[in-house]
Structure formats: C-alpha cells, structure tokens
Amino acid sequence: MPFREKIAWISVVTTSVIWGGFFGFMAVTRGQYHGGVYAVSFFGALILQAILVAAAAIVTAILSPKEASASRDERDTAISHRAYAIAYPVLLTLVLCVIGTLHLGMSKIGMAYGIMGAIVIAEIVHYGAQIVGYRMGGGPWQSP
C-alpha cells in the first residue's frame, strides 16, 4: 500500500471517528449545554484529530521511510486532482443545502454547524476518493 494511501486511510478513519463523535454529541445533547461547551468540544475535536493524524503519519513514516520520502509521481498527482474534483461539488452542494435551511428557520449557530458538517463530509469524500483511486491503480483516475 503506497504511503499516500496509508495517510488517506488514517485521515478518513480519524475524520469519521472524531467528527462523528462530535456531531453525535451535538445530536444527543440537542443544545442542553451552554454554547461554550460545544465550542470547547469543537476545538478539542480539531486538536485531537491533528494530534492523531500527525502521530499516525509519523509512525507510518518511521515504519516505511523510503516510501515517505519519495516524491509525488504523476499517478499521485492525478489521483489527488481527481479526488478534489469529486469532493468539491459535494462541498458546494452541501453548503447550498445548508444555506437553503435559512428559509426554514435555521439559526445562525445551526447553519455554522451545518457548514462544518458539510466540510467534514467533503473531506471524507476526498480521502475516500483518494483511496478508491489508489485501489484502482490510477487507471481511469489519471488525467487524459
């Protein structure tokens, strides 16, 4: 498994677990706590994910230093561009849906969390698309 695919797996798992836990906490508590609790939870999730991804990337790099130090080749670049091309429309669509909830009475805070959720989903799609690209061996994911 290429180093960049390992990093994509690490990222998709940590993003899903950390932010799934955060939004699960939000859904279960439904505003029972003061806004500061949710803000601290948000920043805690940010910091925890950064630490987990960095630690996992370091361990992965230590276990395979040759792969970690290899430069990006054409296949890596093509897979990365294709993954962004898939994730960006997902992000735009979800943000437009969140903005549309303004007409349904969504609060400003609710919209902010909705946009954060859209970003998280788009990141999961991005890393998932990278994984699919590596699993397919580049193939149709490469630029013409």
C-alpha positions, -999 to 999 in steps of 0.1 A, spaced: 0 0 0 15 34 -10 24 58 17 -1 84 5 -29 58 5 -20 50 41 -23 87 50 -57 88 32 -68 58 53 -56 74 85 -74 107 76 -107 91 66 -108 70 98 -98 98 122 -121 123 105 -150 98 107 -144 89 143 -136 123 157 -162 143 139 -187 116 141 -183 117 178 -185 155 179 -217 156 158 -231 126 176 -226 145 209 -243 175 194 -273 154 182 -277 136 215 -275 167 237 -295 190 214 -284 222 230 -288 211 266 -254 228 275 -241 263 272 -226 273 239 -191 273 254 -193 235 260 -199 230 222 -171 254 213 -147 237 236 -158 203 221 -152 217 186 -117 229 194 -110 197 213 -120 177 182 -98 198 160 -68 194 183 -74 157 188 -77 150 151 -45 170 144 -26 150 170 -39 116 159 -32 123 122 3 136 129 12 108 153 -1 81 128 17 98 99 50 99 119 46 62 129 38 53 93 68 73 80 91 56 106 79 22 95 84 29 58 109 58 55 117 51 18 81 55 8 76 85 30 105 104 15 95 95 -21 84 124 -42 49 126 -57 47 110 -91 22 116 -119 -2 89 -106 -3 105 -71 -10 139 -86 -37 126 -109 -54 108 -80 -52 139 -58 -67 161 -85 -95 136 -92 -103 133 -56 -106 171 -52 -127 172 -84 -151 147 -68 -152 163 -33 -155 200 -43 -190 196 -59 -201 176 -28 -190 205 -6 -207 231 -28 -239 212 -29 -240 206 9 -232 243 16 -260 254 -7 -284 230 11 -273 244 45 -278 280 32 -312 269 20 -322 260 55 -321 297 63 -356 298 47 -367 270 70 -358 289 102 -323 275 109 -304 296 134 -270 312 127 -254 287 150 -272 258 134 -260 270 100 -224 273 112 -225 237 125 -242 226 92 -214 242 72 -188 225 94 -206 192 88 -205 198 51 -168 204 53 -163 172 72 -184 152 48 -165 167 18 -132 157 35 -143 122 40 -154 120 3 -120 135 -7 -100 109 12 -123 81 2 -119 91 -34 -81 90 -30 -84 55 -15 -105 44 -44 -80 59 -68 -51 40 -53 -72 8 -51 -80 11 -88 -43 16 -96 -47 51 -110 -64 38 -142 -94 59 -151 -84 83 -124 -54 95 -143 -58 127 -164 -61 121 -202 
